[in-house]
Amino acid sequence: MECEMTETKTHTICIAAEFCKGCAICTTVCPEDLLKIDHSRLNTQGYHPVCVDDAQLCVGCGNCTIMCPDNALAVDISIEQAG
């Protein structure tokens, strides 16, 4: 899976824009309201994919990963933070 990776101090956010169908489920479960549908672009399937508004504010809860029906999002917690 090719993804757009954004790293914070504690975790990495990966968005596979080509898998995203723009359903916006992830935007509703983000407690920080950081995920937005990017209406400025289309993926090869013709959908507006999701993007992260300000990754540094992400708490790494993983709600987006759990709820995404297309597995287009992943949040990986760093080893140092998890341990």
DOLUMZA-314245 format. One record per residue (C-alpha): x, y, z. Coordinates in steps of 0.02 Angstrom, whole numbers, plus 50000, padded with zeros to 5 digits. Layout:
residues N
XYZ...
//
This chain:
residues 83
500005000050000500725016749947500305030050074500605048050122501525047250288501525060850418502615058850571502305066650741503365064950898502395049650956501665041250802501525040150614499925043250516499775034450348498415038850224498225028150068497295040949964497025028649821496005017249935494975031450009493195033149944492865049350036491495041950145492025053550289491725040750426493475044250493493105062750503491655059450621492625048350743494185059150761494105066650937495205081250883494235084550721495855083750620495295073650470494495082650323493945077650149495135085750026493965093549898495445100649802495975083949728495325067349664496135050249674496195038549524494505031249574493715048549561493465051349748494015065749858495185057549985495395061950166496855072450230497535077350401497255095450449498615096950583499495080450617500435087150767498785088350862498345070050830498225060050992498525043450904496905035350966496705025150805494825027850791495055032250607496005016150574494675005650662493205013750574493865015350396492935002550289494285003350153495845002050263496445018650193497105024950361498375018650487499065026150646500655018050710501225021950888503115022850907503995009651012504685022851132502945029751168502095012751184503405005451302
//
